[in-house]
Amino acid sequence: MAVLSYNEITLKKVIIFNNEPHLVLSSHVFRKQKRKPVNNTKLKSLVSGRVVENTFHMNETAEEADLESKNITFIYRKPAEYWFHTTGKPAERFSLSEDLVGAAGKFIKERSELKALVYNDEIIGVTIPIKIELKVSETVDAVKGNTSGGALKEATLETGARVMVPMFINQGDVIAINTESGDYSERIEKA
């Protein structure tokens, strides 16, 4: 395990803080008048999701978290839980809570391969691609005259997720979704 000095606790590093792995969301090293420099950080717990602010002083260090990743394959979703198996080992099935998978989980297609973040042999997160291409399974037809640039309508995607799409999107089209915002990104393929 690497030990980081106070000024090495920087963006995107994962450190052990209060006995839990935390992702560094922001860090700012500065010196107040004649005092020693400090590092003001914002940390997000990878276990609870809570965000905390902490100031690391010059003589303080933090342990870099020993994270591993493993490939997992999505099987199906049930209310409040997602079922996966270890990629290549269909017998190794397990479920993860909706909270752990996150809001972007509704865009995961069955049999999708994802990366799981593992800490102390426990999965603490799932990496979902920022852009996912999905087929529109159902949407209303555009009303003639209502196809102006900004008009939107609701569409149901093959995963059951609902998103707002431009009027020109039809059933059977394949569209790209930004999983971080949950918004329509572009049309990939016309039906």
C-alpha positions as CSV (number, residue, x, y, z in Angstrom):
1,M,0.0,0.0,0.0
2,A,1.3,3.4,-0.9
3,V,1.4,6.2,1.7
4,L,0.6,9.6,0.3
5,S,1.9,12.8,1.9
6,Y,-0.7,15.6,2.4
7,N,0.0,17.2,-1.0
8,E,-0.3,13.9,-2.9
9,I,-3.9,13.5,-1.9
10,T,-5.2,14.7,-5.3
11,L,-8.2,14.5,-7.6
12,K,-9.3,10.9,-8.5
13,K,-7.0,9.2,-6.0
14,V,-8.7,6.7,-3.7
15,I,-7.6,6.9,-0.1
16,I,-8.5,5.2,3.2
17,F,-10.3,7.8,5.4
18,N,-12.1,6.7,8.6
19,N,-11.4,3.1,7.7
20,E,-13.3,3.4,4.4
21,P,-12.1,3.9,0.8
22,H,-12.9,7.5,-0.3
23,L,-12.5,9.0,-3.8
24,V,-10.9,12.5,-3.8
25,L,-13.4,14.8,-5.5
26,S,-11.3,18.0,-5.1
27,S,-8.1,19.1,-3.4
28,H,-6.5,22.5,-2.9
29,V,-3.1,23.0,-1.3
30,F,-2.5,26.5,0.1
31,R,-0.7,28.4,2.8
32,K,-2.5,30.7,5.2
33,Q,-0.3,33.8,6.1
34,K,2.7,32.5,8.0
35,R,1.3,29.0,8.8
36,K,2.3,25.7,7.2
37,P,0.6,24.7,4.0
38,V,-2.6,22.5,4.2
39,N,-4.6,20.5,1.6
40,N,-8.4,21.2,1.7
41,T,-10.1,18.1,0.2
42,K,-13.6,16.9,-0.6
43,L,-13.9,13.1,-0.2
44,K,-16.7,10.8,-1.3
45,S,-17.1,7.5,0.6
46,L,-17.1,4.6,-1.9
47,V,-19.1,2.6,0.6
48,S,-21.9,5.0,1.8
49,G,-21.7,7.6,-1.0
50,R,-21.5,10.4,1.6
51,V,-19.3,13.4,0.8
52,V,-17.1,14.9,3.5
53,E,-14.6,17.8,3.6
54,N,-11.3,17.3,5.3
55,T,-8.2,19.4,5.7
56,F,-4.9,17.4,5.7
57,H,-2.0,19.2,7.4
58,M,1.6,19.1,6.3
59,N,2.6,16.3,8.7
60,E,-0.4,14.1,7.9
61,T,-0.4,11.2,5.4
62,A,-3.1,9.0,4.0
63,E,-3.0,5.4,2.8
64,E,-3.9,4.9,-0.9
65,A,-6.7,2.3,-1.0
66,D,-5.9,-1.0,-2.6
67,L,-8.7,-1.4,-5.1
68,E,-9.1,-4.1,-7.6
69,S,-11.5,-4.5,-10.4
70,K,-13.1,-7.5,-11.9
71,N,-15.3,-8.1,-14.9
72,I,-18.9,-8.8,-14.2
73,T,-21.8,-9.6,-16.5
74,F,-25.3,-8.2,-15.9
75,I,-28.1,-10.8,-16.0
76,Y,-31.3,-9.2,-14.9
77,R,-32.9,-6.6,-12.6
78,K,-35.6,-7.1,-9.9
79,P,-37.1,-4.4,-7.8
80,A,-34.3,-2.7,-5.9
81,E,-31.6,-5.2,-7.0
82,Y,-29.5,-6.1,-9.9
83,W,-28.2,-9.6,-10.6
84,F,-24.7,-10.3,-12.1
85,H,-22.3,-13.1,-12.5
86,T,-18.5,-13.1,-12.7
87,T,-17.7,-12.8,-16.4
88,G,-16.9,-16.3,-17.8
89,K,-18.3,-18.0,-14.7
90,P,-22.1,-18.0,-15.0
91,A,-22.4,-20.1,-11.8
92,E,-20.9,-17.3,-9.7
93,R,-24.1,-15.3,-9.3
94,F,-24.6,-12.4,-6.9
95,S,-26.9,-9.4,-6.5
96,L,-26.0,-5.8,-5.9
97,S,-28.4,-3.2,-4.5
98,E,-29.9,-0.4,-6.6
99,D,-28.1,2.1,-4.4
100,L,-24.8,0.6,-5.2
101,V,-25.3,0.3,-8.9
102,G,-26.7,3.9,-9.1
103,A,-29.3,5.7,-11.2
104,A,-27.5,4.7,-14.5
105,G,-28.3,1.1,-13.8
106,K,-31.6,1.4,-15.7
107,F,-29.6,1.8,-18.9
108,I,-27.7,-1.5,-18.6
109,K,-28.6,-4.1,-21.2
110,E,-28.8,-7.8,-20.2
111,R,-25.5,-9.6,-20.9
112,S,-23.6,-6.3,-20.7
113,E,-20.0,-6.7,-19.4
114,L,-19.1,-4.1,-16.7
115,K,-16.2,-3.4,-14.4
116,A,-16.8,-3.8,-10.7
117,L,-14.7,-2.0,-8.1
118,V,-13.5,-4.3,-5.4
119,Y,-12.2,-3.4,-1.9
120,N,-11.5,-6.1,0.7
121,D,-13.1,-8.7,-1.5
122,E,-16.3,-6.7,-1.5
123,I,-17.8,-5.0,-4.6
124,I,-18.2,-1.3,-3.7
125,G,-19.1,0.1,-7.1
126,V,-19.9,-0.6,-10.7
127,T,-18.4,1.4,-13.6
128,I,-21.2,2.0,-16.2
129,P,-20.1,3.5,-19.6
130,I,-20.9,7.2,-19.9
131,K,-22.5,6.5,-23.3
132,I,-24.8,3.5,-23.9
133,E,-26.6,2.7,-27.2
134,L,-30.1,1.4,-26.8
135,K,-33.1,0.6,-29.0
136,V,-36.3,2.6,-28.6
137,S,-39.0,0.0,-27.9
138,E,-41.9,2.4,-27.7
139,T,-42.7,6.0,-28.3
140,V,-45.6,8.1,-29.6
141,D,-45.5,9.3,-33.2
142,A,-44.7,12.9,-33.8
143,V,-47.8,15.1,-34.3
144,K,-47.6,16.9,-37.6
145,G,-46.6,20.5,-37.1
146,N,-45.0,19.7,-33.7
147,T,-41.6,18.7,-35.0
148,S,-39.8,22.0,-34.2
149,G,-36.3,21.8,-32.9
150,G,-36.9,22.0,-29.1
151,A,-40.0,19.7,-28.8
152,L,-39.5,16.5,-26.8
153,K,-41.6,13.3,-26.2
154,E,-41.2,10.4,-23.9
155,A,-39.7,7.1,-25.2
156,T,-39.3,3.7,-23.5
157,L,-36.0,2.0,-24.2
158,E,-35.3,-1.7,-24.5
159,T,-34.1,-1.8,-20.8
160,G,-37.5,-0.3,-19.7
161,A,-35.9,3.1,-18.9
162,R,-37.9,6.1,-20.0
163,V,-36.2,9.2,-21.4
164,M,-37.2,12.4,-23.2
165,V,-36.2,12.4,-26.9
166,P,-36.6,14.7,-29.9
167,M,-39.8,14.4,-31.9
168,F,-37.9,12.8,-34.9
169,I,-37.0,9.7,-32.9
170,N,-39.2,6.7,-33.7
171,Q,-39.8,3.2,-32.4
172,G,-36.9,0.9,-33.5
173,D,-34.3,3.7,-33.7
174,V,-31.1,3.1,-31.8
175,I,-30.1,6.1,-29.7
176,A,-27.2,7.0,-27.5
177,I,-27.9,7.9,-23.8
178,N,-25.5,9.9,-21.5
179,T,-25.8,7.7,-18.4
180,E,-24.5,10.4,-16.1
181,S,-27.2,12.9,-16.9
182,G,-29.8,10.3,-18.1
183,D,-30.3,12.4,-21.3
184,Y,-30.7,11.6,-24.9
185,S,-27.4,12.2,-26.7
186,E,-27.8,11.4,-30.4
187,R,-29.5,9.0,-32.9
188,I,-27.1,6.2,-33.9
189,E,-29.3,4.3,-36.3
190,K,-32.7,4.8,-37.9
191,A,-35.2,2.0,-37.7
